[in-house]
Amino acid sequence: MKKYVVVGTGWRGLMSYIEPLIRDFPDCAELCAVCDINGKRARFVSEYMEREIPAYTDFDQMLRDHRPDVVIVTTKDCAHEQYIVKALEFGCDVITEKPMTIDDQMCARILETEKRTGHKVTVTFNMRFMPFYVRIKELLAGGILGDIYSVHFEWLLDTSHGADYFRRWHSIRANSGSLLIHKSTHHFDLVNWLLDDEPVKVNAFGTRRFYGHTREERGERCLTCPYKGTCEFYVDIDTSDGGMLKKVYRDCEDEDGYIRDRCLFSDVIDIEDTVSVNVRYRRGAVMSYSLTAHSPYECMKIVLNGKKGRLEADNAFNVETIKFYNRQGECMVLDRKHVKQLPGGHGGSDPALRRNLFRGYTEDPLHQMADTRAGAMSIGIGIAANKSMKEDRAVYLSEFLGDFYPEMEKPGKEPDKQ
Ligand SMILES: NC(=O)c1ccc[n+]([C@@H]2O[C@H](COP(=O)([O-])OP(=O)(O)OC[C@H]3O[C@@H](n4cnc5c(N)ncnc54)[C@H](O)[C@@H]3O)[C@@H](O)[C@H]2O)c1
């Protein structure tokens, strides 16, 4: 029986770790305590679970009192690093939500501490467990394309899902590192995993012309907004999600001032809502990636061009399609189906991930469990993209990861130019 504690008792911590740990893994996992900077939200865990769970605002005290085997980190992104490092130093293993952290310096501290302490950090990339991507991974691992030359990857968030990032802490760069870290870490990890390769060099552009201070009809938050009767983005925090937004966030506001329904057109927003990124991989593949957070509809499309043909996979309007074009231009539809809403969160991927995390399966033929190297390579693209936009240049990941992975390609050695 392993002892766990959770730091960060917001939506993800509560719904994806605390509740399932208690409900589904009582034979192998003991949840000893929870911690959050917001004491009310930490104490709400006991109310929600209808049992007493020790709640802390002092992380060190929680570790001393309970001496857990594993710390689960589900705080906002910028706080991951401090808890990962403290937990490793204390002698614990760590399970951290994506993104592992948000910038190069915090990433370096995690990698250094993990190496020095010998304890282990697992980064949870639930997309690796979604049946659609598992199918694509199996096709690629089976050699359907042979060598992969290029990837075109487009991700569209609509003005419900996409907008929600701009209401919350995510929309402030210092919290999330921008969508290039917070959101795209999923997508960059997916491509790294599908290609079984690592990124070398990144160039990026980004803009924000939809959210932020782009209209005059705006307030501080939906709850008190003078335009609530006319704004198409109005949300009622008191009734949304069956009243859970009120319980988890609004009722806890007086402790930390965090407003969950802040105006999408606020001046404080400083992240991009549109990005375009180019990446070159070690084995020569190149990727063009774009993320749009204000699309009229939700969709993802990934195209892989290889030696033996072209694989196109997309998910739009709840239909998943995978097509393969051979060298003769003939098209085979390998998969086309309505997405089944499997229980347990994120298309059934969360329960599959949790089984691996908490039951500790020894076999992992598709390499779905991710370590700090995978965590670093996925945020590495986002960190390099942020640097690229700021410094107006192409950025090598070796500039900030090279000390840990000396074999990474350095500037001036582009194999495709040799
Ligand atoms: N894999 C996925 O599909 C997925 C989905 C959602 C969220 N996440 C990740 O889970 C994490 C939490 O996201 P969420 O949606 O639950 O956000 P949230 O805002 O609901 O919860 C974050 C919690 O962290 C707490 N917190 C903030 N700063 C802290 C600090 N310094 N110390 C302790 N606690 C602190 C907040 O009070 C809050 O309770 C994020 O890292 C996010 O990227 C992953």
The ligand as a Tripos MOL2 file, in Angstrom:
@<TRIPOS>MOLECULE
LIG
   44    48     1     0     0
SMALL
NO_CHARGES

@<TRIPOS>ATOM
      1 N1         -4.1110   16.4890  -18.2410 N.am      1 LIG1
      2 C1         -5.2200   17.1760  -18.3520 C.2       1 LIG1
      3 O1         -6.0540   16.8670  -19.1800 O.2       1 LIG1
      4 C2         -5.4620   18.3510  -17.4390 C.ar      1 LIG1
      5 C3         -6.7420   18.9190  -17.3680 C.ar      1 LIG1
      6 C4         -6.9110   20.0010  -16.5300 C.ar      1 LIG1
      7 C5         -5.8650   20.5040  -15.7940 C.ar      1 LIG1
      8 N2         -4.6350   19.9330  -15.8870 N.ar      1 LIG1
      9 C6         -3.5030   20.4670  -15.0920 C.3       1 LIG1
     10 O2         -3.8340   20.3160  -13.7250 O.3       1 LIG1
     11 C7         -3.3360   21.4240  -12.9680 C.3       1 LIG1
     12 C8         -4.4780   22.0690  -12.1980 C.3       1 LIG1
     13 O3         -5.4320   22.5850  -13.1050 O.3       1 LIG1
     14 P1         -6.9500   22.8620  -12.6270 P.3       1 LIG1
     15 O4         -7.7590   22.9050  -13.8630 O.co2     1 LIG1
     16 O5         -7.3100   21.9320  -11.5460 O.co2     1 LIG1
     17 O6         -6.8250   24.3520  -12.0550 O.3       1 LIG1
     18 P2         -7.6000   24.9320  -10.7900 P.3       1 LIG1
     19 O7         -7.4690   26.4010  -10.8730 O.co2     1 LIG1
     20 O8         -8.9660   24.3440  -10.6950 O.co2     1 LIG1
     21 O9         -6.7680   24.3590   -9.5680 O.3       1 LIG1
     22 C9         -5.4710   24.7770   -9.2680 C.3       1 LIG1
     23 C10        -5.2990   24.7230   -7.7560 C.3       1 LIG1
     24 O10        -3.9430   25.0550   -7.4430 O.3       1 LIG1
     25 C11        -3.9720   25.8670   -6.2710 C.3       1 LIG1
     26 N3         -2.7320   26.6250   -6.2120 N.ar      1 LIG1
     27 C12        -2.3460   27.6580   -6.9770 C.ar      1 LIG1
     28 N4         -1.1300   28.0910   -6.6060 N.ar      1 LIG1
     29 C13        -0.7270   27.2910   -5.5940 C.ar      1 LIG1
     30 C14         0.4330   27.2400   -4.7920 C.ar      1 LIG1
     31 N5          1.4580   28.0880   -4.9600 N.pl3     1 LIG1
     32 N6          0.4820   26.2940   -3.8390 N.ar      1 LIG1
     33 C15        -0.5280   25.4200   -3.6440 C.ar      1 LIG1
     34 N7         -1.6610   25.4190   -4.3760 N.ar      1 LIG1
     35 C16        -1.7580   26.3550   -5.3390 C.ar      1 LIG1
     36 C17        -5.2050   26.7370   -6.4600 C.3       1 LIG1
     37 O11        -5.6340   27.3250   -5.2490 O.3       1 LIG1
     38 C18        -6.1890   25.7260   -7.0150 C.3       1 LIG1
     39 O12        -6.8990   25.0760   -6.0040 O.3       1 LIG1
     40 C19        -2.6730   22.3600  -13.9670 C.3       1 LIG1
     41 O13        -1.2940   22.1390  -13.9600 O.3       1 LIG1
     42 C20        -3.2540   21.9430  -15.3060 C.3       1 LIG1
     43 O14        -2.3650   22.1580  -16.3700 O.3       1 LIG1
     44 C21        -4.4250   18.8620  -16.6880 C.ar      1 LIG1
@<TRIPOS>BOND
     1     1     2 1
     2     2     3 2
     3     2     4 1
     4     4     5 ar
     5     4    44 ar
     6     5     6 ar
     7     6     7 ar
     8     7     8 ar
     9     8     9 1
    10     8    44 ar
    11     9    10 1
    12     9    42 1
    13    10    11 1
    14    11    12 1
    15    11    40 1
    16    12    13 1
    17    13    14 1
    18    14    15 2
    19    14    16 1
    20    14    17 1
    21    17    18 1
    22    18    19 2
    23    18    20 1
    24    18    21 1
    25    21    22 1
    26    22    23 1
    27    23    24 1
    28    23    38 1
    29    24    25 1
    30    25    26 1
    31    25    36 1
    32    26    27 ar
    33    26    35 ar
    34    27    28 ar
    35    28    29 ar
    36    29    30 ar
    37    29    35 ar
    38    30    31 1
    39    30    32 ar
    40    32    33 ar
    41    33    34 ar
    42    34    35 ar
    43    36    37 1
    44    36    38 1
    45    38    39 1
    46    40    41 1
    47    40    42 1
    48    42    43 1
@<TRIPOS>SUBSTRUCTURE
     1 LIG1         1 GROUP 0 **** ****
